[in-house]
Amino acid sequence: MRLTSKGRYAVMAMADLALHGGGERAVPLQDIARRQEISLSYLEQLFARMRRAGLVSGVRGPGGGYRLARAADVVTVAEIIAAVDEPIKATRCEENSPTSCIGRSGRCIAHGLWQEMGDRIHGFLASVSLADVLERRFDGDARVAAE
């Protein structure tokens, strides 16, 4: 399984939006692009998808930009990745397809392993909110430092 720049950048941008806007204030995409060193045109594409998924709302005019559509503690990393059409799975198989991950009918010998790994990754990302990302509540190093 590979997480592409599309998913990584979407999560980074949403975390920046949560940090600098907090759901209250609209944040211009050019500010996020500058802080996160992501192309503005690429962010525009990602935010269009996230807006359609109901994760952000746009504000027009002076002082415009984007804000979170829901609180940072309820928006999950899995939702963000799914909104930008990033599949969170470790198999190459298509859902309900007669063709398997090895290009013929049936499943490869390790299919169950990859399926379980993908399910666990999805479960982990679904358990991590934007607020968790900002607070680093998923980070083993942060927990060790706090103890």
N, C-alpha and C positions, 0 to 999 in steps of 0.2 A: 504494500500500500504506500502511496506517495501523496503527500499533501502538497499541492502546487502553490505557486505564488498567489493565485486567485484567492484561495482559502486563507492563506497566511495574511495577506494584505487586508482582506475583509475583516479579520479578527483584530488586527492591529488598528485599523481605522475606526472600528466600532469602540475599541477600548479607549482610543484617543477622544472620540466623541463623548463617551461616558465621563471621562476625566475632565474634559474642558467645557462640556455643556451640561452634564448631569441631568439631562432630560428637560431642563428649564430653558436654557439659552441655546439659540441656534448657532451652530459653528460652521463657518464657511469652509467648503472643501479645500480651498487653496491653503488654509491654515493647517489642516490635517496633512495635506500633501507635503507641505514644507517640513512640518515636525517629524513626520514618519518617512520622509524621503521616498515618496511614492508619486508616480506620474499623475498629474491632475486629470488627464483624460481617462486614465485607467480607473481612478477613483470614481469618476462620473459614471462609468459603466457599472462598477460594483454597487454604487449607491442607488442606481436606477433599479437594479435587481432587488436590493434590500428594501427599497421603498415598496415595490410590488409585493414583497413578502410580508409587509406590515411591520418591519423592524425599525424603520426610521420614517420621519415625516419631513417634508420640505417646507421651508419658509421663504417666501419671495420678498423681493424689495430690499431696501437698505437694512442692514443688520440681519440679512437672510442667511440661509445655509440649511443645515440639517440638525435635527434633534432626535433623540431616542423616542420611539413610539410607545415603549413600555419601560418600566424601571430596569436599571442595570442588574438588579438582583433576580430578575425573572427571565432575562434574555440569555439563552445558553449559547455556548460556542458551537454546538452541533447545529442549532438553528441558523446561525450566521453562515456556516460552511454550506449547509443545504441551500440557503437562499441564493448563493452565487453558483449553484449547480455543481458543487464539488461532491462527488459521491464519497461516503465514508464506508469503504468496504475494502477487504483485502483479497477478494477473489476477482477473477476476470469474468466470471459467469454473469450473464444477464438474467435478471429475475424472470422466472417462468419461461425461459428459453430452452428449446430442446438441445441446443448446442452447448457444450460444456466449456470449461476453462481451457481445455486442451484441444478444442476445435472439433470435437466429435460428440456423439451422444454419450450420456453418462457423465460422471464426475471424476476428476483426477483423484489419485490415491490420497492426497493430503487435503482434499476439499474441506472436510470437517474442521481441520486445524485452522485453515485460513478463514473460514466462516466464523468460527468462535473468536478468533483474534479481532476480526472486523467488528463483531458484535460488542466485544469488550471495549474497543477503542471508541465506538459510537456511544456506549454507555458512559464511559468516562467523560467524553466531550459534552454529553447531554447533562452531566451532573455539575459541570463547571459554568457558572454564570459570568457575565461581564464584571460584576462586582467582585467575584472571586479572583478574576484575572487582575483587577486593580489592586486588590488586597494581597495577592499572591498566596491565596489560601490553598492552592493546589501544589505548591512548591515544597518539596521535601527539605530543601536547604533552609527555607524560611521557617519551617517548623522546628528544625534542629537549632537554629539560631535563637528562637524564642524560648527554648527549654532551658 
